[in-house]
Amino acid sequence: MEGKKFKHKYLPYLTCVVVAATRKGYKVLETQVLGGRRKPKTKTAYYYDIDFDKERGLWQEEGK
């Protein structure tokens, strides 16, 4: 799972890359690209396992 890229289901300007697995979920590097921004804003965030679920999750794998 580490290194996979995901796109947010409802917010098209949010993407993330999984950095590491934690006990309850994943540590990710989240990138936010809003209109007119030259440099994308990145931050470290933590999400639960359910957020990456194929049916009920908020994040969908890129390219699928």
Buried (B, 14 or more C-beta within 10 A) or exposed (E): EEEBBBBBEEEEBBBBBBBEEEEEBBBBEBBBBEEEEEEEEBEEEBBEEEBBEEEEBBBEEEEE
